[in-house]
Amino acid sequence: MMLEKDFNQAFLVVSATARTTPDYPIRGYAGPSGRLDVIARSILASMTCRETLFIALLLGPPNPPKTLIYHSDKCTFKSERMVMMEIKRAYLSKSKCLEVEEWGIDEIVYNLVKSGFEIVMLREDGVDVSRARRALIGRKVYVLGSHVDVPSDIERGVSRYVEYRVSIGPRSVYTSHAILYILWARRVLSLGNAISTPR
């Protein structure tokens, strides 16, 4: 993975269902796209911090795996639909904002670790992130599921590289909200303040 700058934080969202071809409608796309809309909203969330790398591992039909890469300093989007349209272009190799690679989890993790990232797994049964400050400091990649949990085989593939398993609360939250929370918590810690987890 070629990084154009030293991103300090990254998110890896794994979608077990996201469609891996551009043949979804641009209206009413949630179901037909295999919930690529969750990925689109997650990109919008990561965009709120300009030095964030966003990666999505897409495992849905018909041609998995696909890895979608977004550098938050490349382009900005004004709406979810704009992102969905850009994902279509990326599948057709026509996007200037998103890259698509045919990588599985092993290639993704290898490139992230080689680039100096420590891997943090977000899990509801993990350690409360407010008591795991080191998981919010430094060059980290946060791994989380989309509208469903990370598939067990993918989690096993990542587990030997995981430095921390943390929770942002005991209840499920939207993926995009989890990303926003982590960005906020990292910012709060960088300012020397205490954080608390949502309950």
Residue pairs with C-beta under 8 A, 6 or more apart in sequence:
1 69
1 108
1 111
1 112
1 115
3 53
3 115
4 71
4 73
5 51
5 73
6 139
7 51
7 52
7 53
7 71
7 139
8 51
8 138
8 139
9 49
9 51
9 52
9 53
9 139
9 140
9 141
9 142
9 182
9 183
9 186
10 52
10 53
10 54
10 55
10 112
10 117
10 140
10 141
10 142
11 42
11 46
11 52
11 53
11 54
11 55
11 141
11 142
11 144
11 179
11 182
12 55
12 56
12 57
12 108
12 112
12 141
12 142
12 143
12 144
13 38
13 39
13 42
13 54
13 55
13 56
13 57
13 144
13 145
13 146
13 175
14 56
14 57
14 59
14 105
14 143
14 144
14 145
14 146
14 150
14 151
14 154
15 34
15 35
15 36
15 38
15 39
15 56
15 57
15 58
15 59
15 60
15 145
15 146
15 147
16 59
16 60
16 145
16 146
16 148
16 151
17 34
17 35
17 59
17 60
17 146
17 147
17 148
18 33
18 34
18 35
18 36
18 38
18 39
18 56
18 58
18 59
18 60
18 146
19 32
19 33
19 34
19 36
19 58
19 60
19 61
19 62
20 58
20 59
20 60
20 61
20 62
20 63
20 64
20 65
20 66
20 91
21 62
21 63
21 91
22 87
22 88
22 89
22 91
22 92
24 32
24 33
24 34
24 36
24 84
24 88
25 32
26 81
26 84
26 85
26 88
29 36
29 37
29 84
30 37
33 84
34 60
34 61
35 146
35 147
36 58
36 84
36 87
37 80
37 84
38 146
38 147
38 174
38 175
38 176
39 56
39 58
39 68
39 83
39 87
39 146
40 80
40 83
40 84
40 87
41 80
41 83
41 174
41 175
41 176
42 54
42 56
42 146
42 175
42 176
42 179
43 54
43 70
43 77
43 83
44 77
44 80
44 83
44 176
45 175
45 176
45 177
45 179
45 180
45 183
46 52
46 54
46 70
46 72
46 179
46 183
47 72
47 76
47 77
48 180
48 183
49 72
49 183
49 187
50 72
50 73
51 72
51 73
52 72
52 183
53 69
53 70
53 71
53 72
53 141
54 69
54 70
54 71
54 72
55 67
55 68
55 69
55 70
55 108
55 112
55 141
56 67
56 68
56 146
57 65
57 66
57 67
57 103
57 104
57 105
57 108
57 154
58 64
58 65
58 66
58 67
58 68
59 65
59 151
59 154
65 102
65 103
65 104
65 105
66 91
66 100
66 101
66 102
67 100
67 101
67 102
67 103
67 107
67 108
68 87
68 90
68 98
68 99
68 100
69 98
69 99
69 100
69 101
70 97
70 98
70 99
74 96
74 97
75 86
75 96
75 97
77 83
77 86
77 97
86 95
86 97
86 98
87 95
87 98
89 95
89 98
90 97
90 98
90 99
90 100
91 100
93 100
101 107
103 111
105 154
105 157
105 158
106 157
109 119
109 157
109 158
109 161
112 119
112 141
113 119
113 161
116 139
117 139
117 140
117 141
118 138
118 139
118 140
118 141
118 163
118 164
119 140
119 141
119 143
119 158
119 161
119 162
119 163
119 164
120 135
120 140
120 141
120 142
120 143
120 162
120 163
120 164
120 165
120 166
121 142
121 143
121 144
121 150
121 155
121 158
121 159
121 162
121 164
121 165
121 166
122 142
122 143
122 144
122 166
122 167
122 168
122 178
122 182
123 165
123 166
123 167
124 167
124 169
124 170
124 171
124 172
125 167
126 164
126 165
126 166
126 167
127 164
127 165
127 166
127 167
128 166
128 167
128 197
129 135
129 136
129 166
129 167
129 168
129 182
129 185
129 195
129 197
130 194
130 195
130 196
130 197
132 164
132 166
133 189
134 164
135 163
135 164
135 166
136 182
136 185
136 186
136 189
136 195
137 186
137 189
142 179
142 182
143 150
143 158
143 162
144 150
144 175
144 178
144 179
145 175
146 175
147 175
150 158
167 197
168 178
168 181
168 182
168 185
168 197
168 198
169 197
169 198
169 199
170 199
173 181
173 198
181 198
185 195
188 194
188 195
189 195
